[in-house]
Structure formats: structure tokens, C-alpha cells
Amino acid sequence: MKAIFIEPVGIKEKDQSTATETLNKENIQAVFYNSQPQNQEELQNRIKEADIIITSQFPLSAKDLRLANNLKLINVAFTGTDHIDKEYCKENNITVCNAAGYSTQAVAEVTIGAVISLYRKFGEMEQSTRNLSTRKGYLGLELRGKTFGIIGTGAIGCRVAELATAFGCKVIAYNRTEKEISNVKFVSLDTLLKESDIVSLHIPLTNETSEIIGSNELNKMKNSAILINTARGKVINIPELAHAINNNQIAGAAIDVYENEPPLPQNHPLLNCKNTILLPHIAFATEEAIEIRNKIIIDNIIKWNSGKPDNIV
């Protein structure tokens, strides 16, 4: 049985031998590729003999997967799986699992860091210092006392709620299913948008959540509110967000995820948008998170092979 790592997933070369030995004990041959496929032909050559595919962000369509006749498991080294054709997998009895929970702390910390950076204008103030200037009368904002609205209360959303509470925020949340979370009040989406000083998204991309934030929702937010997105790019209508910021409908945004993976096109609407922090999809990217993820990836294969699959999506 072959497990093909079709792209780099963060397992360092020195650790690949350990992973190979572990999988060999399960009668699974591991094949590592340390670069992304450069075209469809290269992708297809990598997956055609795979019983197991390990990937992170590389899209896998039904057209590609049809060429992998032996495929039984797709092991996604990521939380989101919207880039995998799960309908095809379901129809062809291909199990799909993910690395749920590996980056909870990492993403939550970036969320809070992004709020502080926007509130305290780190980018602008750093540039002022480098330009040998002063604070120019600058005054920032504090988190304490602000209403922190969280859309999506999975593991990451719950951790963000804990951190926001520790900073002295009033935390409100919207989720499809309400939960019992200490110091968190569940409200409707409309109420959250109208009352929040900070709106932070922590939801997967589905048909229901696609562009859950558009012009209608942005119009409901306070002019002083900021928006944070470390979830998936397409849960926001990006052009409408840029318009809202540039027209002072909201105060600013910090964005780590986009319609497609960076690099962004030169005409991307957020590139010339004021009061924004744009990050190249780094919220998950810590040494600690990747170490956790590597363990989950290998465990997923072993558990699936033993007939006790975990992290099924």
C-alpha cells in the first residue's frame, strides 16, 4: 500500500525517515515529494498509484481523483477541506480526514494579535519611527470593555472567546448550534453585527457560509468596528469589504485568507484598501502547530489502517 505525500506538509526531511519507519510497520510505503506539483500532468503522475494521498492545500478535483484507481484515503494536513471534491469521494468510498485542532492556539493568538495591531496601529507607527518621525498625536484603542463578536464557536472560536475574555472584552457569539460556553452570550447574526466592536470569523467554507459577510452584513456593523478573518477567504465578499472600509462603513480589517492562496493578483481590491492588515495565510504557521499536525497526519493513517478512522469529514 502506498501513501503519497503529494506536496510538502511540514514534515522536515530529517523527520521523514521516522515517519517512513512508522508507516512501514503498518505495511505502508511512504513516498514524499518536497515541492508542489507544477502542472496537472505532474499531479496525476504522483497520485496514480496512491492508496493514500496526503496533502494540505492543493486542490483535488474529481477529474484528478479518477486517475487514482487505488485511492482509499485522502489525509488532509489542514482543517479546511473545501478544496477536496468530497462528493466524488463519497460516491467512490474514499475516506477523507483532516488535522482538526492542530492550529487552535496558533490561529487564536493571531486573531488577538491582529486586533491589537489594528487598534494600536503597529504598522503605521513602525513606519513613522523608521521615517525618523514621531507618533504624530497618535492614540490607540484598548480591548478592555469592547464587545467581541465571534462567528463560529468551534475549537478556535472558543479559544478566541477565552482570550478575549482574559483581555476584559464582553464576548458574544453566533453559531448554527448554541453551546454552553463560560462568559459567552449567544445572539443572532444581526445582533452580533450591530453590537460588536470586533467581528471575528471562525467558520468552515460551506454552501451556507459562502459570503456570509457581504454588503448587507457590513452595513449593519458599527462605523467603528473592525473585521478579522482567519477562517476561509470566500466566507467574505472581498470587493464589498474593500468598498465598506474605503467608504468608512467599518473602521478596518485584518485578513489572513483570500479567494485563492497568495501571492495575490496586482489588482486585488484589498491591496489598496486603507486600515487593513494583510497576511499571507500564516495564522496556522507555528512550529508548535506543525509538530502537532505531523503527529495527527501519521496517526490518521494508522487509525484508518486499523479500521478505526479518526477526524473524518
N, C-alpha and C positions, 0 to 999 in steps of 0.2 A: 504494500500500500504506500502511495506517495503523498506526502504533504508538501505542497509547493508554496513557498513564501514569494508571491509574485512581485513584491516590491519591498523596500526597506520598511520595517515596522518598529524600529528602535532597538532591536537586539544587536548589541555590539558584536563585532566579528569574534572577539575573544570569548563571548558567551554562546556563540552559535554552536561550538563543539559540544558544550554541555547540553544544550537543547537537543542536538542531534543524538547524543548518547541516550538521553532520557526517552526520546521517541523510538529509538532503535529497540529499546527494551519492550516496546509495545508492537514490535514488528512493523514500524512505520519508518519509511525512508524520508528524511528531511532534505529538501533542496532549497537553498537560499539564493535569491537574487538581490544584489546590493544597489540596484538602480531601478527606476520605474521603466515600464515598457515604453518605448519611444513611438510605437505605432501599433495598429491593430494586429498586424502580422506577428509582431514580436510578442504581443499579449497572447495571441492564440497559440503560438508555439510553446509558451510557458505553461498554459493551462490544459493542453490537450490530453496529457497523461495523468492529470491530477485526480486523486481520490478526495483530497482535501486541499482547499485553497485558503491561504492566509493572506489577508490584505488589510489595508487601513482605509485609505480614502479613494482608491482607484475605482472608477465606475465599472460595474459588471452588468451588461445588458443581456437579455435573452439571446440575442444574436451571438454574443461571445460564448455564453454558457452552453449553448447547443453543441459546441465543438468539444466540450469536456465530457466525453461519454461515460467516464468512470466516476464522475463527481458525486459525492455523497454529503459533503460538509463544506460550508463556507464559514470560516472563522474570521470575524471582523475585529481587528485590533483598534476598535473605536467604539463609541457609544451609539452614535447615529448610524443607521443602516439604510437610509433613503436612497443611497447610490447603488444599492443591490436590487436587481429585479426579483423581489420576493414572491411575486405572483408566479413567475416561471418556476422558482424553487419549490413552491408549494405544489404545483401541478406535477413536478417531477421528483417528489420525495427527497429533496435536498434540504438538509437541516442548515439553518442559519443561526449563528450565535454571535454575541458581541462581548465586549470587555466592560460590561456595566460596572460602574463605580470606581474605576481606576483613577479618574481625574477629579473626583468630587471636591477635594480640598483645593487642588490647583485652580480649578475654574472659579470656585467661590472666592478665593483670595484675589484673583484678577478682577472679579466683579467689584469687590470693595475697593481695590486699588484704583480702578477706573473711575469710580465715583469720587474718590479723594482727589485724583488727578484733575478731573473736571472742576470740582469745587474749589480747588486751590490753584488752578491754572498753572500746573507744573511746567507744561511745555512753553507757554508764553513767558513765564517768569525765568525759566532757564535761558531762553533766547535773549531776554533782556539783560541778564547777567553776562552772557557771552559777548553781548554788544557793548559791554562796559557801561551799562545804564543802571537805573535804579528800579525800584518796584513801581514807580510811576503812580503812586497813590492807590496801589492795588489793595483790595480787601477781598478775602475769600469767604467761603461758607463752611460751616461745620455740619457733620452728620447728626449730631445730637439734636433731638427734637423733630427731625424730619420724618415724614411719612414715606416709608419704603415699601413700594408695591412689587410683589413677586408674582409673575405669571408662570405657573408650573411649579408644583411642590413635590417633585421627585427628590432624589438624594441631594442633588446640587442645590435646588431651590430651598430645601430645608436647611442645608448648611449655610447658605447665604442668609436665611432668616436668623439663624443663631448669631452669626457675626454682626448683622445689622442691629440686632437686639443689644449685643455687647457694646455697640457704639452709642446706644441710647436712642435708637430710632423706634418709632411706632411702626410695626410691621403688619401690613395687610396682604392678603393673597387671593389669587383666583386660580382655581383648578377644576377640572371636569368633575372630580370627586373630592369632596371636602374631607379633611383629615383633622385629627386632634393633635395640634402642634402647640406647644407652650409658647405663650406671648404672641400668637399669630391669630388674627381675625380674618375669616374668610368672607369675601364680599363678591358681588357681581363684577364682571369685567368693566362695565360702565362706571361703577362706583370706584373701582381701583384707579381707572384712568383719570377720573375727575379729582380724586383726593390725593393722589400720590405726588410727592416731590421728586421721587426717583422711581422709575419703572424699569424692572429688570426681567428679561425673558429667559426662561429655563425649560423650554418645551421641545419635544421632538418635531420634526417636519412630517406632517401627515396631510391628507386632503383637507382635514378640518382646521389645521393650524396654518396652512399656507396663506401668507399675507394676512395673518390675524391682526396685524397692525398696518393700517393704511390711512388714507387722508381722513376718513370718518373718525377713526380712533384717535389720531393725532390732534384733531380739532377738539376733542374732549379733554385733552391734557392741559394742565396749567401752563401759562406762558413761561413760568419759571422752572418747569420740570425738565429733567434730563432722562434720556433713554439709554439703557445698557443692553447690548445683545451679545451674549457669548453662547447662544444656542445654535441655530441654523440660520443662514443668511436669508432664505426665502420665507421666513415667518414674518418678515417686514417687507413692505413695498418700498424699496430703496429710493427710487426717484421722488416718491411722495414724502419720504422722510427728509431728504435733502431740501425739498421745497419748504417744508414746515420749519426747518431750522433757519434757513436763509431768510424766511419771512417772519421770523420771531414768534412763530406759533408755539414753539418749545425752545428751551434755552440751549440745548446741545445734546450730543450723543457720544457714546463710546462704542465702537463696533469692532468685533474680532472675527466675524463671519460674514460671508458675502454670497452672492448668487452662485459664484464659482470660486474655486480656490485661487488665492493670489499667485502670481502678480495680477493686479487689477489693470484693466484697459485704460489707456490715457484719457478717455472721455468719461470715466466712471463719475457719476454725479456727486459722490461724496468727496472726491479729491479736492474740489474747490469749495467745499462746504465749511462755513465758519463754525467755531466752537465744537469741534469734533476731535476725538482721538481715534485713529485708525490703526489697528494692529493686524499683523499678517497671520491670523489664526494661531495664536500662541497660548490661549488660556489653559489648555491641557498640558503644555510642554514644560514639565519639570522633570528633573532626574528621578525624583521620588515617584511621580506618577508613572513614568515609563517603566520603572522597575516593577511596580505593581502590575502594570499592563502585561509585561513579559511573562510574569507568572500566570496570569489569567489565561493568556493565549495557549500556553502549553497545557495547563490544567483542563481547558475546554476540550482539547484534542483527546487527552487521556480519559476524561469522563465520558465523552461521546463514544470512544472506542470500547469502553467497558459497559456500554449500554445504559449509562446514567448521565445523559447530556445535561449541561448546565448553561445558563444565560441564553436560553432560546428566545428568539424574537419572531 
